[in-house]
Amino acid sequence: MDVENKQTANQTITFHRYNTVIVGSGAAGMNCAVHLYEFMRQKGFSRKESAERIVVVTRGLALGASRMSGSDKQTYYKMGTSPAVPDSAEDFAGTLSNAGCCHGDLALAEAIGSLREFYHLVQASVPFPTDSMGSFVGYKTDNDPFERATSAGPKTSKFMSECLQRQLERYGVEIADNQEVAHLLTVGAGKSRRIAGVVTVDSKSLYRVRLRINVYLGANIVLAAGGPGELYQTSVYPKGQVGIHGLAFKAGLVGENLTESQFGLASTKFRWNVSGTYMQAIPRIFSTDAGGGDERDFLAGPVRNSDKGNTVPQKANISNGAGYFPSMSKMATNIFLKGYQWPFDPQRIENQQSSLIDLLVFNEMQKGRHVFLDFLHNPSAGSPKWDVGHSGWQPQAQLGDGKAPSAEQPSPSPGDEAPLPHHTEPPTEAFNIEALEPEAYQYLKRAGALQDTPIDRLFAMNPPAIDIYKQNGIDLYAEPLEIAVCAQHNNGGFAVNKWWESNIPGTFVIGEMAGTHGVKRPGGSALNAGQVGGLRAAEYIVNVYGCELPDYSDWEDEITGQLDQLFAKFDKYRAVGSPMPKVMIQKIQNRMTLSAGHIRELRTARRALKEALELYRLIQKNGLSAQGKRELIWAIQAEHLALTSIAYLKAIVELLRQGSGSRGSHLVIARDGVEIHPDIIAGATGKVLKFKPENPSLRDSVLRVEYDDSLPDMFRCESVELRAAPSDAKAFEPAWRDFREGKIYRENER
Ligand SMILES: Cc1cc2nc3c(=O)[nH]c(=O)nc-3n(C[C@H](O)[C@H](O)[C@H](O)COP(=O)(O)OP(=O)(O)OC[C@H]3O[C@@H](n4cnc5c(N)ncnc54)[C@H](O)[C@@H]3O)c2cc1C
């Protein structure tokens, strides 16, 4: 590393040079830095020489999905470690890729690297549980046919990034905190284009006389800035998880599978996934009006109220409506299954499957209602259980309504509408845990969780899942938990080859920013992919590009020019009378949740794309009106989020235009599609929701998007064929020779 300062009237610019600059201090970025250091040491560099060649640049050490997100037991999906059940990398890769749109070489690399990286984390002190023989015990997760998942508790990814951080600190690798990335510096054009470094605003300097700008130049750049969580209004990504997708597109990186975001049920007051035991405990799910009144057990069936405008208790209507589930047992079993069938999946809606629950939650919210999980009561088909007063929630009913059937089911009222003929009747019986379908009942029995109430079952299975809410001001013993169907993860991201190198040589993309997953992925495989990607990138960098510092002296004019343009833009961000950055961000978020969420429609997406383009052009033309000092950061974010939203919408429009249908974690509305239930409406159109099934012929390709501002929509789309997994198993001696001669790094396609 070396450092050089330049000063102007109102800012100090510091140039730093490293061999590798990593953006992002989540589990992926930290791990890559650890591996880089270790590979450099193996090459003979001293501790100091290795440490000085690497920097991790981040907007916040305590920010990002790894540090701030989780679930009941946050899952790490790895190759099987059961002493009794055999597993293979090819089987594992098959699971990663079998829903389509996933490159075979990436899936195989994630499989082969899985245990190496898992044990790397174990060595770094992540507390993954073992039994008395030392086996890492597994369980089943979503889209997972085996029990390959493990967990270190609700905060697995936090432990990962913290343990790796401690390792970096021991190694002496620098972590540059409070650095908001404002620009990726590029040099050269066409095939010789490179990303030379990142420009950051030191957010601690915002309140000082001079703004501190840092330029981190690197021979290699690793982008690990996570998903673009702040794109969505309804989101379980942690607040402040902005990402840098817009900046990366502008620098020339190509996106893949951007359409494949994941959505699922999560709590909103404290952003946390309610997967796993939160749902396996089988809480009651109910809704209220905006003021907390008019409580309804809406899963039991729609309220048929011919007297619109009046609040008619559900009790009086339920038996006359058409139910969504044929029995309480089916409804409760599906709540249980939501635990490990967590992401919204349009292929699990028909025939009363578990994703019907997400759709019903969403449907309820379309009506302006709020939806809650109630851990004090079992699922029911009737009477209100809570009062909301000034002091908050008060339970009406006694606890312990578990096993004994009660008289909750109302009798029909005269004069109500006749049941709709082609749908099931609502559940009529009370919750009875012994009547659950065998998959649910046996699981709970094995887990010792047949207690009378959801909260007792949750406590029996996973007390830390209750504690995490307590630590964040929510007492599951005393209040219901508000939930929504939230954006949670992007399976897509930026295109990488089997060494996680992007389309720009010397720039690597890892973690959630890399688009390595296909349409569906087993829960927990994001963390595995993030670790393997960091290992692969580090190995390639050290062995192919080497460990020297870069020399960009030939590009000084180019770099100065880009910095001048950036500072001119900062001036434009203070334009009086222009829109405020926060307002712009909210507009982007509203639009993305409405048009690019888990329910999509071509016409709405096209309109959203047009509006997104208008908003971006408006920012470009008139700038933004950043009022306080802090708002400079929001202005930077607003501009690149605006460009990111165009990329996502363009990809969505293109995929819908190709007739993709409902797949992954989104459902596509079509006039001639399949109707689920007459009471389920499409939010955007207000009409009965009919959905188009998946078009499986598109599973063999990946949709790419690339920035090109000469085009009216600013992005070019292209469908590319999937890369296969290499199958050239060599004998040991030739393989050893290839390794010694470094040929393994040359068998590379982009
Ligand atoms: C609620 C929830 C539950 C999840 N559960 C699971 C699970 O059980 N299993 C699983 O495999 N995955 C899960 N995921 C996904 C997984 O947590 C993430 O994909 C993973 O942690 C991402 O790691 P990362 O290192 O790529 O990025 P992150 O951990 O998000 O880190 C991003 C880093 O980049 C920095 N950064 C971001 N923007 C900027 C910027 N503009 N300038 C400078 N720095 C920036 C951040 O400060 C942060 O340091 C979950 C996600 C959520 C939201």
Ligand as a Chemical Component Dictionary entry (heavy atoms), coordinates in Angstrom:
data_LIG
# 
_chem_comp.id                   LIG 
_chem_comp.type                 NON-POLYMER 
_chem_comp.pdbx_formal_charge   0 
_chem_comp.three_letter_code    LIG 
# 
loop_
_chem_comp_atom.comp_id 
_chem_comp_atom.atom_id 
_chem_comp_atom.alt_atom_id 
_chem_comp_atom.type_symbol 
_chem_comp_atom.charge 
_chem_comp_atom.model_Cartn_x 
_chem_comp_atom.model_Cartn_y 
_chem_comp_atom.model_Cartn_z 
_chem_comp_atom.pdbx_ordinal 
LIG C1  C1  C 0 -33.414 -11.778 6.492  1  
LIG C2  C2  C 0 -32.405 -12.561 5.695  2  
LIG C3  C3  C 0 -32.181 -13.889 6.017  3  
LIG C4  C4  C 0 -31.257 -14.629 5.291  4  
LIG N1  N1  N 0 -31.059 -15.934 5.601  5  
LIG C5  C5  C 0 -30.157 -16.646 4.896  6  
LIG C6  C6  C 0 -29.910 -17.996 5.220  7  
LIG O1  O1  O 0 -30.501 -18.554 6.144  8  
LIG N2  N2  N 0 -28.981 -18.653 4.490  9  
LIG C7  C7  C 0 -28.310 -18.080 3.451  10 
LIG O2  O2  O 0 -27.484 -18.735 2.810  11 
LIG N3  N3  N 0 -28.542 -16.807 3.131  12 
LIG C8  C8  C 0 -29.429 -16.082 3.828  13 
LIG N4  N4  N 0 -29.655 -14.782 3.497  14 
LIG C9  C9  C 0 -28.844 -14.185 2.441  15 
LIG C10 C10 C 0 -27.443 -13.910 2.966  16 
LIG O3  O3  O 0 -27.517 -13.422 4.290  17 
LIG C11 C11 C 0 -26.740 -12.874 2.095  18 
LIG O4  O4  O 0 -26.865 -13.239 0.748  19 
LIG C12 C12 C 0 -25.284 -12.798 2.471  20 
LIG O5  O5  O 0 -25.113 -12.527 3.844  21 
LIG C13 C13 C 0 -24.628 -11.712 1.635  22 
LIG O6  O6  O 0 -23.286 -11.623 2.024  23 
LIG P1  P1  P 0 -22.353 -10.626 1.248  24 
LIG O7  O7  O 0 -21.046 -10.670 1.954  25 
LIG O8  O8  O 0 -22.386 -10.898 -0.190 26 
LIG O9  O9  O 0 -23.037 -9.196  1.418  27 
LIG P2  P2  P 0 -23.454 -8.410  2.745  28 
LIG O10 O10 O 0 -23.317 -9.229  3.944  29 
LIG O11 O11 O 0 -24.791 -7.816  2.457  30 
LIG O12 O12 O 0 -22.376 -7.292  2.845  31 
LIG C14 C14 C 0 -22.355 -6.212  1.959  32 
LIG C15 C15 C 0 -21.227 -5.307  2.377  33 
LIG O13 O13 O 0 -21.085 -4.267  1.425  34 
LIG C16 C16 C 0 -21.124 -3.008  2.063  35 
LIG N5  N5  N 0 -21.779 -2.068  1.156  36 
LIG C17 C17 C 0 -23.024 -2.152  0.652  37 
LIG N6  N6  N 0 -23.283 -1.084  -0.128 38 
LIG C18 C18 C 0 -22.169 -0.326  -0.108 39 
LIG C19 C19 C 0 -21.831 0.927   -0.682 40 
LIG N7  N7  N 0 -22.705 1.595   -1.448 41 
LIG N8  N8  N 0 -20.606 1.448   -0.435 42 
LIG C20 C20 C 0 -19.716 0.772   0.355  43 
LIG N9  N9  N 0 -20.000 -0.409  0.934  44 
LIG C21 C21 C 0 -21.208 -0.935  0.700  45 
LIG C22 C22 C 0 -21.929 -3.247  3.334  46 
LIG O14 O14 O 0 -21.630 -2.285  4.322  47 
LIG C23 C23 C 0 -21.460 -4.642  3.718  48 
LIG O15 O15 O 0 -20.233 -4.571  4.406  49 
LIG C24 C24 C 0 -30.554 -14.016 4.220  50 
LIG C25 C25 C 0 -30.771 -12.683 3.912  51 
LIG C26 C26 C 0 -31.690 -11.953 4.645  52 
LIG C27 C27 C 0 -31.903 -10.510 4.293  53 
# 
loop_
_chem_comp_bond.comp_id 
_chem_comp_bond.atom_id_1 
_chem_comp_bond.atom_id_2 
_chem_comp_bond.value_order 
_chem_comp_bond.pdbx_ordinal 
LIG C1  C2  SING 1  
LIG C2  C3  SING 2  
LIG C2  C26 DOUB 3  
LIG C3  C4  DOUB 4  
LIG C4  N1  SING 5  
LIG C4  C24 SING 6  
LIG N1  C5  DOUB 7  
LIG C5  C6  SING 8  
LIG C5  C8  SING 9  
LIG C6  O1  DOUB 10 
LIG C6  N2  SING 11 
LIG N2  C7  SING 12 
LIG C7  O2  DOUB 13 
LIG C7  N3  SING 14 
LIG N3  C8  DOUB 15 
LIG C8  N4  SING 16 
LIG N4  C9  SING 17 
LIG N4  C24 SING 18 
LIG C9  C10 SING 19 
LIG C10 O3  SING 20 
LIG C10 C11 SING 21 
LIG C11 O4  SING 22 
LIG C11 C12 SING 23 
LIG C12 O5  SING 24 
LIG C12 C13 SING 25 
LIG C13 O6  SING 26 
LIG O6  P1  SING 27 
LIG P1  O7  DOUB 28 
LIG P1  O8  SING 29 
LIG P1  O9  SING 30 
LIG O9  P2  SING 31 
LIG P2  O10 DOUB 32 
LIG P2  O11 SING 33 
LIG P2  O12 SING 34 
LIG O12 C14 SING 35 
LIG C14 C15 SING 36 
LIG C15 O13 SING 37 
LIG C15 C23 SING 38 
LIG O13 C16 SING 39 
LIG C16 N5  SING 40 
LIG C16 C22 SING 41 
LIG N5  C17 SING 42 
LIG N5  C21 SING 43 
LIG C17 N6  DOUB 44 
LIG N6  C18 SING 45 
LIG C18 C19 SING 46 
LIG C18 C21 DOUB 47 
LIG C19 N7  SING 48 
LIG C19 N8  DOUB 49 
LIG N8  C20 SING 50 
LIG C20 N9  DOUB 51 
LIG N9  C21 SING 52 
LIG C22 O14 SING 53 
LIG C22 C23 SING 54 
LIG C23 O15 SING 55 
LIG C24 C25 DOUB 56 
LIG C25 C26 SING 57 
LIG C26 C27 SING 58 
# 
